[in-house]
Amino acid sequence: MPPFPSPAPPPSAQGPFGHALAGLLDVLLPADCAGCGSERTQLCPACRHALATARPAPTPLPWTHAAAPYTGPVRQLLLAHKERGALRLAAPLGEALGRAVRSALGARAGAAPLLLVPMPSARSAVRARGHDPTLRLAGAAARSLRRAGLDVRAAPLLRHARPVADQAGLNAAERRRNLHGALTVLPRARTGHAGLAGPGGQAGLAGRHPVLVDDLVTTGASLAEAARALADAGLPVRAGATVAATVRPAD
């Protein structure tokens, strides 16, 4: 059976200035743990340990692995980072995402240079949140993997080609139909363009093996559509990884 769809979090209206202020206040006046509510620490030792020791596992999309189930502290940490601008959580969440990347690739993890490709966020969502959480997590995961000795970079290569209906309440087949053809690659990602360039015109991404990354997987329909778009551009995806996967109900 497909996993339960995750509840939609409330939108944020902080914007870029609000998130910058929140980051400063987080340093001066530490918030309670985003995972469990423990006082005066944004990530308590127990929640940090739970995130760090979670064992990555395959998801409903077999070539995609998730670092942890979308329950308990992990769910709360992802929501705090994504919707409430708890940006310091990007590092530990990115480390978990990096472990999922290594799990998905298995023995291929160090065989070739990798390119982490984040799932694209809608421009309206980025404006409302004041940041792009998936892009931020991809960068944190790439840094974590580089510290482990892998040749990894992250770059946004996908964009939305058309609007899609709200996914909430849709089953797996309906999600696939809703998303088909919804994503496309940026011009620089297409085969034949000179030196696949990264953000800001940085070169050096050519020849890297793409790995799709996201914060959460439910049915895998979004990741499958992203893989289709990249394959159509001559960039076959080697694996996918997420921080969390929604918990599937017992049969």
Backbone hydrogen bonds in HBPLUS format (Angstrom, degrees):
<---DONOR---> <-ACCEPTOR-->    atom                        ^
c    i                          cat <-CA-CA->   ^        H-A-AA   ^      H-
h    n   atom  resd res      DA  || num        DHA   H-A  angle D-A-AA Bond
n    s   type  num  typ     dist DA aas  dist angle  dist       angle   num
A0019-HIS N   A0015-GLY O   2.99 MM   4  6.26 155.2  2.05 156.7 164.2     1
A0020-ALA N   A0016-PRO O   3.00 MM   4  6.25 154.6  2.07 149.3 156.2     2
A0021-LEU N   A0017-PHE O   2.93 MM   4  6.18 161.7  1.96 152.7 157.5     3
A0022-ALA N   A0018-GLY O   2.83 MM   4  6.02 152.5  1.91 142.8 151.4     4
A0023-GLY N   A0019-HIS O   2.89 MM   4  6.10 151.1  1.98 143.9 151.0     5
A0024-LEU N   A0020-ALA O   3.07 MM   4  6.39 153.8  2.14 145.8 152.3     6
A0025-LEU N   A0021-LEU O   2.90 MM   4  6.16 165.9  1.92 155.1 158.9     7
A0026-ASP N   A0022-ALA O   2.87 MM   4  5.98 140.7  2.02 140.1 151.2     8
A0027-VAL N   A0023-GLY O   3.29 MM   4  6.58 138.0  2.48 137.2 146.0     9
A0027-VAL N   A0024-LEU O   3.11 MM   3  5.32 131.3  2.36  99.9 112.1    10
A0028-LEU N   A0024-LEU O   3.05 MM   4  6.39 163.8  2.08 153.1 157.3    11
A0029-LEU N   A0025-LEU O   2.61 MM   4  5.36 158.8  1.65 145.6 153.0    12
A0041-THR N   A0031-ALA O   2.86 MM  10  5.73 114.5  2.30 139.4 153.5    13
A0033-CYS N   A0038-SER O   2.62 MM   5  4.96 162.1  1.65 150.4 156.1    14
A0037-GLY N   A0033-CYS O   2.84 MM   4  4.58 141.4  1.99 124.8 134.8    15
A0034-ALA N   A0042-GLN O   2.92 MM   8  5.63 163.7  1.94 138.3 134.5    16
A0048-ARG N   A0044-CYS O   2.91 MM   4  6.08 162.2  1.94 160.3 166.3    17
A0049-HIS N   A0045-PRO O   2.89 MM   4  5.98 155.9  1.95 143.1 149.6    18
A0050-ALA N   A0046-ALA O   2.95 MM   4  6.20 156.0  2.01 144.0 150.8    19
A0051-LEU N   A0047-CYS O   2.99 MM   4  6.19 156.2  2.05 147.8 153.2    20
A0052-ALA N   A0048-ARG O   2.87 MM   4  6.03 158.6  1.92 148.3 155.1    21
A0053-THR N   A0049-HIS O   2.92 MM   4  5.91 144.2  2.05 150.3 157.3    22
A0057-ALA N   A0066-ALA O   2.93 MM   9  5.60 149.1  2.02 150.5 158.0    23
A0066-ALA N   A0057-ALA O   2.89 MM   9  5.60 159.0  1.93 161.0 159.7    24
A0059-THR N   A0064-THR O   3.04 MM   5  5.93 138.0  2.22 177.3 164.6    25
A0064-THR N   A0061-LEU O   2.80 MM   3  5.49 163.5  1.83 135.6 139.0    26
A0240-GLY N   A0063-TRP O   3.08 MM 177  6.14 148.6  2.18 141.6 137.6    27
A0065-HIS N   A0240-GLY O   3.07 MM 175  6.44 149.7  2.17 140.9 137.3    28
A0242-THR N   A0065-HIS O   2.98 MM 177  6.44 147.1  2.09 148.8 155.4    29
A0067-ALA N   A0242-THR O   3.03 MM 175  6.51 147.6  2.14 144.6 152.9    30
A0068-ALA N   A0243-VAL O   3.07 MM 175  6.34 130.3  2.33 135.4 149.5    31
A0245-ALA N   A0068-ALA O   3.05 MM 177  6.57 134.8  2.27 146.5 159.3    32
A0070-TYR N   A0245-ALA O   2.75 MM 175  5.23 146.6  1.86 143.0 136.7    33
A0075-ARG N   A0071-THR O   3.28 MM   4  5.01 163.9  2.31 112.5 115.5    34
A0076-GLN N   A0072-GLY O   3.25 MM   4  6.58 162.8  2.29 151.6 156.5    35
A0077-LEU N   A0073-PRO O   2.81 MM   4  6.00 156.1  1.86 155.5 161.9    36
A0078-LEU N   A0074-VAL O   3.03 MM   4  6.24 162.8  2.06 151.4 155.3    37
A0079-LEU N   A0075-ARG O   3.06 MM   4  6.29 162.2  2.09 151.1 155.9    38
A0080-ALA N   A0076-GLN O   2.94 MM   4  6.09 155.9  1.99 145.5 152.4    39
A0081-HIS N   A0077-LEU O   3.00 MM   4  6.21 159.3  2.05 149.6 154.6    40
A0082-LYS N   A0078-LEU O   2.89 MM   4  5.98 164.0  1.92 150.2 155.3    41
A0083-GLU N   A0079-LEU O   2.80 MM   4  5.52 163.9  1.82 146.5 152.0    42
A0084-ARG N   A0080-ALA O   3.14 MM   4  4.82 137.2  2.33 112.2 123.4    43
A0086-ALA N   A0080-ALA O   3.07 MM   6  5.52 164.2  2.09 132.7 132.5    44
A0087-LEU N   A0085-GLY O   2.89 MM   2  5.35 129.3  2.15 107.3  91.9    45
A0089-LEU N   A0086-ALA O   3.10 MM   3  5.90 162.2  2.13 120.3 125.9    46
A0090-ALA N   A0087-LEU O   3.03 MM   3  5.57 165.5  2.06 115.6 120.2    47
A0093-LEU N   A0089-LEU O   3.05 MM   4  6.09 163.0  2.08 157.3 162.8    48
A0094-GLY N   A0090-ALA O   2.68 MM   4  5.62 146.3  1.79 141.6 151.7    49
A0095-GLU N   A0091-ALA O   2.94 MM   4  6.21 146.9  2.05 148.5 157.2    50
A0096-ALA N   A0092-PRO O   3.17 MM   4  6.43 154.9  2.23 141.2 147.0    51
A0097-LEU N   A0093-LEU O   2.95 MM   4  6.26 154.3  2.01 144.8 152.3    52
A0098-GLY N   A0094-GLY O   2.84 MM   4  6.08 151.5  1.92 144.8 152.6    53
A0099-ARG N   A0095-GLU O   3.05 MM   4  6.40 148.9  2.15 145.0 152.5    54
A0100-ALA N   A0096-ALA O   3.10 MM   4  6.45 149.3  2.19 144.9 153.3    55
A0101-VAL N   A0097-LEU O   2.96 MM   4  6.33 147.4  2.07 147.5 156.8    56
A0102-ARG N   A0098-GLY O   3.08 MM   4  6.41 161.3  2.11 150.2 153.8    57
A0103-SER N   A0099-ARG O   2.93 MM   4  6.14 153.4  2.00 144.5 152.4    58
A0104-ALA N   A0100-ALA O   2.89 MM   4  6.06 159.1  1.93 148.6 153.7    59
A0105-LEU N   A0101-VAL O   3.05 MM   4  6.25 154.3  2.12 149.9 156.5    60
A0106-GLY N   A0102-ARG O   2.88 MM   4  5.86 142.8  2.02 142.6 152.6    61
A0108-ARG N   A0105-LEU O   3.11 MM   3  5.21 155.4  2.17 129.5 125.3    62
A0109-ALA N   A0106-GLY O   3.19 MM   3  5.78 168.1  2.20 121.4 123.2    63
A0111-ALA N   A0108-ARG O   3.08 MM   3  5.03 162.7  2.11 108.2 113.6    64
A0209-HIS N   A0113-PRO O   2.84 MM  96  6.23 168.1  1.86 148.7 148.1    65
A0114-LEU N   A0151-ASP O   2.87 MM  37  6.27 166.8  1.89 162.2 165.7    66
A0153-ARG N   A0114-LEU O   3.14 MM  39  6.45 149.4  2.24 139.5 147.5    67
A0115-LEU N   A0209-HIS O   2.96 MM  94  5.64 155.7  2.02 135.0 130.4    68
A0211-VAL N   A0115-LEU O   2.85 MM  96  6.00 150.6  1.94 154.8 152.0    69
A0116-LEU N   A0153-ARG O   2.76 MM  37  6.15 163.9  1.78 158.8 158.5    70
A0155-ALA N   A0116-LEU O   3.07 MM  39  6.46 155.5  2.13 163.3 166.8    71
A0117-VAL N   A0211-VAL O   2.84 MM  94  5.91 165.5  1.86 146.7 150.9    72
A0213-VAL N   A0117-VAL O   3.03 MM  96  5.95 154.7  2.10 137.1 136.1    73
A0119-MET N   A0213-VAL O   3.01 MM  94  6.30 140.7  2.17 170.0 177.4    74
A0125-ALA N   A0122-ALA O   2.99 MM   3  5.22 121.7  2.35 101.9 116.5    75
A0126-VAL N   A0122-ALA O   3.04 MM   4  6.41 157.0  2.09 155.9 162.5    76
A0127-ARG N   A0123-ARG O   2.94 MM   4  6.19 161.0  1.98 151.4 156.4    77
A0128-ALA N   A0124-SER O   2.99 MM   4  6.15 159.3  2.03 143.0 148.8    78
A0129-ARG N   A0125-ALA O   2.91 MM   4  6.05 158.1  1.96 149.8 155.4    79
A0130-GLY N   A0126-VAL O   2.78 MM   4  5.64 141.8  1.92 142.6 153.3    80
A0136-ARG N   A0132-ASP O   3.03 MM   4  6.22 158.5  2.08 155.0 161.7    81
A0137-LEU N   A0133-PRO O   2.94 MM   4  6.16 155.6  2.00 145.6 151.8    82
A0138-ALA N   A0134-THR O   2.93 MM   4  6.13 153.0  2.00 145.6 153.1    83
A0139-GLY N   A0135-LEU O   3.06 MM   4  6.34 158.9  2.11 148.7 153.2    84
A0140-ALA N   A0136-ARG O   3.03 MM   4  6.32 156.2  2.09 146.3 153.1    85
A0141-ALA N   A0137-LEU O   2.84 MM   4  6.04 156.1  1.90 150.1 156.5    86
A0142-ALA N   A0138-ALA O   2.93 MM   4  6.16 157.5  1.98 148.4 154.5    87
A0143-ARG N   A0139-GLY O   3.05 MM   4  6.30 159.0  2.10 147.3 152.4    88
A0144-SER N   A0140-ALA O   3.01 MM   4  6.23 155.2  2.07 144.2 151.2    89
A0145-LEU N   A0141-ALA O   2.92 MM   4  6.17 158.6  1.96 152.6 157.9    90
A0146-ARG N   A0142-ALA O   2.91 MM   4  6.12 151.3  1.99 147.8 155.9    91
A0147-ARG N   A0143-ARG O   3.03 MM   4  6.28 152.0  2.12 145.3 152.2    92
A0148-ALA N   A0145-LEU O   3.05 MM   3  4.98 130.4  2.31  92.6 106.4    93
A0150-LEU N   A0145-LEU O   3.06 MM   5  5.56 162.6  2.09 148.7 143.2    94
A0149-GLY N   A0146-ARG O   2.91 MM   3  5.00 160.1  1.95 106.8 112.1    95
A0186-LEU N   A0157-LEU O   2.80 MM  29  5.42 155.9  1.86 143.7 147.3    96
A0159-ARG N   A0184-THR O   2.87 MM  25  5.62 154.6  1.93 166.3 169.0    97
A0184-THR N   A0159-ARG O   2.98 MM  25  5.62 159.6  2.02 162.5 167.1    98
A0161-ALA N   A0182-ALA O   2.67 MM  21  5.19 172.0  1.67 142.0 144.3    99
A0170-LEU N   A0167-GLN O   3.01 MM   3  5.55 164.8  2.03 140.6 141.5   100
A0175-ARG N   A0171-ASN O   2.88 MM   4  6.09 153.5  1.95 156.2 164.4   101
A0176-ARG N   A0172-ALA O   3.03 MM   4  6.31 156.2  2.09 148.1 154.1   102
A0177-ARG N   A0173-ALA O   3.08 MM   4  6.40 161.6  2.12 149.5 153.8   103
A0178-ASN N   A0174-GLU O   2.92 MM   4  6.03 157.2  1.97 145.8 152.7   104
A0179-LEU N   A0175-ARG O   2.98 MM   4  6.11 146.6  2.10 147.3 155.0   105
A0180-HIS N   A0176-ARG O   2.99 MM   4  5.97 128.2  2.27 144.5 156.4   106
A0182-ALA N   A0179-LEU O   2.84 MM   3  5.13 156.6  1.90 143.0 138.2   107
A0189-ALA N   A0186-LEU O   2.92 MM   3  5.57 155.9  1.98 123.3 130.7   108
A0190-ARG N   A0187-PRO O   3.24 MM   3  5.67 161.1  2.28 113.2 118.4   109
A0193-HIS N   A0190-ARG O   3.19 MM   3  6.10 160.6  2.22 146.0 147.0   110
A0191-THR N   A0233-ALA O   3.23 MM  42  6.13 156.3  2.29 150.8 157.8   111
A0198-GLY N   A0202-GLN O   2.32 MM   4  4.75 172.1  1.32 161.3 162.5   112
A0201-GLY N   A0198-GLY O   3.06 MM   3  5.54 134.0  2.28 143.9 140.4   113
A0208-ARG N   A0205-LEU O   3.38 MM   3  5.91 155.6  2.44 134.1 133.6   114
A0238-ARG N   A0210-PRO O   2.92 MM  28  6.02 175.1  1.92 169.8 169.1   115
A0212-LEU N   A0239-ALA O   3.05 MM  27  6.49 144.3  2.18 156.1 150.4   116
A0241-ALA N   A0212-LEU O   2.84 MM  29  6.31 142.2  1.98 149.9 162.2   117
A0214-ASP N   A0241-ALA O   3.06 MM  27  6.59 140.9  2.22 147.4 157.8   118
A0244-ALA N   A0215-ASP O   3.11 MM  29  6.36 147.6  2.21 140.1 149.9   119
A0217-VAL N   A0244-ALA O   3.09 MM  27  6.58 142.4  2.24 140.1 151.1   120
A0246-THR N   A0217-VAL O   3.06 MM  29  6.49 160.6  2.10 164.0 169.2   121
A0224-ALA N   A0220-GLY O   2.94 MM   4  6.07 155.6  2.00 150.8 158.2   122
A0225-GLU N   A0221-ALA O   3.02 MM   4  6.23 154.8  2.09 146.7 152.8   123
A0226-ALA N   A0222-SER O   2.98 MM   4  6.26 154.2  2.05 146.6 154.0   124
A0227-ALA N   A0223-LEU O   2.89 MM   4  6.13 155.6  1.94 148.3 154.9   125
A0228-ARG N   A0224-ALA O   2.99 MM   4  6.27 151.1  2.08 143.5 151.2   126
A0229-ALA N   A0225-GLU O   3.01 MM   4  6.31 160.0  2.05 149.4 153.9   127
A0230-LEU N   A0226-ALA O   3.03 MM   4  6.28 161.9  2.06 152.5 156.9   128
A0231-ALA N   A0227-ALA O   2.90 MM   4  6.04 159.4  1.95 147.7 154.0   129
A0232-ASP N   A0228-ARG O   2.91 MM   4  6.10 157.0  1.96 151.7 157.6   130
A0233-ALA N   A0230-LEU O   3.04 MM   3  5.10 134.7  2.25  96.8 109.8   131
A0235-LEU N   A0230-LEU O   2.81 MM   5  4.99 154.5  1.87 143.6 142.0   132
A0234-GLY N   A0231-ALA O   2.94 MM   3  5.03 160.9  1.98 110.8 113.8   133
